[in-house]
Amino acid sequence: MIRHLVLLKFTDEATAERRDSLSAAFAGLAAQIPEVHSMEWGPNASPEGLDKGFTHCFLVTFQDEAGRDAYLPHPAHLAFVDELKPWLADVLVVDYAVP
């Protein structure tokens, strides 16, 4: 399995409602893209203060690299990225294989 970890840092202009809407749109990709095996997400709840401004975490799981590779250029994913970009201050993406 491949895990695709995405951390989002929104712009100051992104209201709470906009952040909620974008988070729901991201989560909705699981229903639109068959290669998504599962998705977990939520806002940062850590008390450690080490988030560097990243406020939302998404963990997308794929059966294999081929699933991830089909997801990245999928039209629904690309449309979401276009919707997200104006509200995005930074993003961190890490993929790893589950041993």
N, C-alpha and C positions, 0 to 999 in steps of 0.2 A: 504494500500500500504506500501511497505518496500523500503526505500531508503538506498543505499549502497554507502557510500562516501569513495573514495580512493584518498589519497594524496601521490604523488611520489617525492622522492628525488633521483636524479641520481648520479652515481659516477662521479668523475672528468674526467674519461676516456670516458664517453658517449658524443660523439660529438653532435652537433646540429642536424645533419642528422640522427644519431642513435635515438635521443630523438623523432624526428618527426616520424621516422619509427615505433618506439614502441608505440607512441601515436596513430598512425593510426591503428596499429594492435589491440590495446585495443578497440578503437572505433569500429573496425570491428566485435568485438564479438557480437554486437547488431544484426547483420544480420545472425550470425551463431547459436545463442542460442535463441530459440523461447520464452523462459521465460522472456527475457529482454523486458520490456514494453517500456522503453525509456532510452536514455543515453544523457547526456550533458557532455562536457568536454572542457578544455582549459588550457593554461598556466597561471600562476599567473600574475595578473595585478594590485595587490594591492600596493599602494604607502606607506603603513604603516610600512613596514619593519619588520613584525611580522611572516613571513613565515617559519622561522627556517630552511631555505634551501630547503623546499618543493617547487617544481617548477610547478607541473602539478596536476590538480584536475579532477576527474571523478566522476560523480553522476549517478549511475545506479538505475533505478526504476523497481521494480517488483510488480505484482498485490498483492502478499502475501508472507508469509514466505516460502511456498512450492516452489514458483518460485525461490526465492533466494537459497533455499536449493538444487534445481536442477541445478542451475547455477554453484555453487561452485565446484562440482566434474565433471562438464561437460568436456569432452575431449578437446574441443576448448579452454576453460578457462585454463585448466591445461597446455596445450601446450604453451599458451601465457605466463603463469607464468614462465615456464621453460626458455622461450626466454628472459624474463625480468630480471630474477634473477642476471645474471652476471653484469648487468648495474645498479643495484639498490643499493643505499647507505642506504635507509630507506624507510619505507612505514607506513602509518597510515590509518587504516580502521575503520570506524564507521558506524553501521547500526542503523536505527531508523524507527519506525512505524509512518506513517503520521496520525495525529489525525483526 
